[in-house]
Structure formats: structure tokens, C-alpha cells
Amino acid sequence: MSALDHSVLQQLYSEHNGWLKGWLRARLGNTADACDLAQDTFLRVMTARHDAPIREPRGYLSAIARSLLIDKVRRRTIEQAYLQAWALKPEPVDISPEVRLSIIETLISIDSLLDELGPRTRDIFLAVQLEGLTYVAAAERFEVSVTTVKNHLIRAMTRCLLLVDS
């Protein structure tokens, strides 16, 4: 497997960059964000390994761009939730942009980690950690044994600890 040849990448860019920007602009309603995501898409193509020619370039590019768009929307949603939570605090909190970025990146990492846990483990973990359910109450809600609840929580907490250590 190898990276795309420079001339192939240049041809792909020249033939499809305008189309991709338009495709993204239609979904974002914003030219600047569409240009940024189109550039990020081509960066992904450039760094990806390819063992066969790209047969459907627009389908390939739109799949990569869609993934980047989902990441952007997810990040924006997390940022908005974070800003709303801070806005509801009774006392204004003045934190540096660096600390704010660190918090947002941590929240994004936690969000990704929760997505990777699997639905049942994620739901049990959130029910116990955020809703304050006891192990017995969680077992009743999810119709599993207390041991199963504990096993799901061990799995989730281990992943959280690994996130903290990295």
C-alpha cells in the first residue's frame, strides 16, 4: 500500500475541489467552513494509504468530508454545551483560552470514549455516574445482574483511567 502519486493527487484536487467546496457549502451554509473542510478532506486523502486507484472520486471525497463534517458538528455541539453550562453558573468564571481549549478537548475525548464503549456499557456507566443509580437500581433498569453492572462499570472506568493516563 502506498500514498497517492503527486500527479494523481493534483489531478484529483483540480478536478474535484470546486465541486467538494460547493457540496460542503450546501450543507454548512458557510463558505469559509466549506473551504476549510475541503482542505482537510484533501489532507486526509494525501495522508491515506491506497492500494488501488480511486474509482469514484466524488463518492470517496464526500465520504471523507461527511466524516469530517460530523466531527465538526459534534465538536461545535460540545463547545455550545460547555459554553451554556458556564453561562448558567451564578458567578462569572474567567478562564484562559488555553484552559478552555483543554477542557473542550477533554470533553471531546470523553465523548469519543463513551461512543467506543458500546451502547449497554455506555448507558449503564452514564446511569450510575450521572444519574446516581445504585448498582441494584441499574441492574433492575437494564434487566441484568448486579455482577453484569459491575463488569460494565469496570470496563468503562478502566477506559476512563487509560484516557487520563494518556
PEGI-V38250 format. One record per backbone hydrogen bond with DSSP energy under -1.0 kcal/mol. NH is the residue of the N-H (numbers start at 0). CO is the residue of the C=O. E is the energy in kcal/mol with one decimal. If there is no record, write none. Layout:
# PEGI-V38250
{{NH | CO | E} {NH | CO | E}}
This chain:
# PEGI-V38250
{{1 | 49 | -2.0} {8 | 4 | -2.6} {9 | 5 | -2.6} {10 | 6 | -2.3} {11 | 7 | -2.6} {12 | 8 | -2.6} {13 | 9 | -2.7} {14 | 10 | -2.4} {15 | 11 | -1.8} {16 | 12 | -2.3} {19 | 15 | -2.8} {20 | 16 | -2.6} {21 | 17 | -2.1} {22 | 18 | -2.7} {23 | 19 | -2.7} {24 | 20 | -2.9} {25 | 21 | -2.1} {27 | 23 | -2.5} {28 | 24 | -3.1} {33 | 29 | -1.9} {34 | 30 | -2.5} {35 | 31 | -2.3} {36 | 32 | -2.7} {37 | 33 | -2.2} {38 | 34 | -2.3} {39 | 35 | -2.5} {40 | 36 | -2.3} {41 | 37 | -2.1} {42 | 38 | -2.0} {43 | 39 | -2.1} {44 | 40 | -2.2} {45 | 41 | -2.6} {46 | 42 | -1.9} {47 | 43 | -1.3} {49 | 1 | -3.4} {59 | 55 | -2.7} {60 | 56 | -3.1} {61 | 57 | -2.6} {62 | 58 | -1.9} {63 | 59 | -2.0} {64 | 60 | -2.9} {65 | 61 | -2.6} {66 | 62 | -1.8} {67 | 63 | -2.3} {68 | 64 | -2.7} {69 | 65 | -2.5} {70 | 66 | -2.2} {71 | 67 | -2.3} {72 | 68 | -2.7} {73 | 69 | -2.8} {74 | 70 | -2.6} {75 | 71 | -2.7} {76 | 72 | -2.6} {77 | 73 | -2.4} {78 | 74 | -2.8} {79 | 75 | -2.6} {80 | 76 | -2.5} {81 | 77 | -2.5} {82 | 78 | -2.8} {83 | 79 | -2.6} {84 | 80 | -2.3} {85 | 81 | -2.2} {86 | 82 | -2.1} {87 | 83 | -1.4} {88 | 85 | -1.0} {99 | 95 | -2.5} {100 | 96 | -2.5} {101 | 97 | -2.3} {102 | 98 | -2.5} {103 | 99 | -2.5} {104 | 100 | -2.7} {105 | 101 | -2.2} {106 | 102 | -2.6} {107 | 103 | -2.4} {108 | 104 | -2.2} {109 | 105 | -2.6} {110 | 106 | -2.6} {111 | 107 | -2.5} {112 | 108 | -2.6} {113 | 109 | -2.7} {114 | 110 | -1.9} {115 | 111 | -1.7} {121 | 117 | -2.7} {122 | 118 | -2.8} {123 | 119 | -2.6} {124 | 120 | -2.7} {125 | 121 | -2.7} {126 | 122 | -2.3} {127 | 123 | -2.3} {128 | 124 | -3.0} {129 | 125 | -2.5} {130 | 125 | -1.3} {132 | 126 | -2.1} {137 | 133 | -2.6} {138 | 134 | -2.4} {139 | 135 | -2.2} {140 | 136 | -2.6} {141 | 137 | -2.6} {143 | 138 | -2.2} {148 | 144 | -2.0} {149 | 145 | -2.7} {150 | 146 | -2.5} {151 | 147 | -2.4} {152 | 148 | -2.5} {153 | 149 | -2.6} {154 | 150 | -2.2} {155 | 151 | -2.4} {156 | 152 | -3.1} {157 | 153 | -2.4} {158 | 154 | -1.9} {159 | 155 | -2.2} {160 | 156 | -2.7} {161 | 157 | -2.3} {162 | 158 | -1.9} {163 | 159 | -2.1} {164 | 160 | -2.3} {165 | 161 | -1.2}}
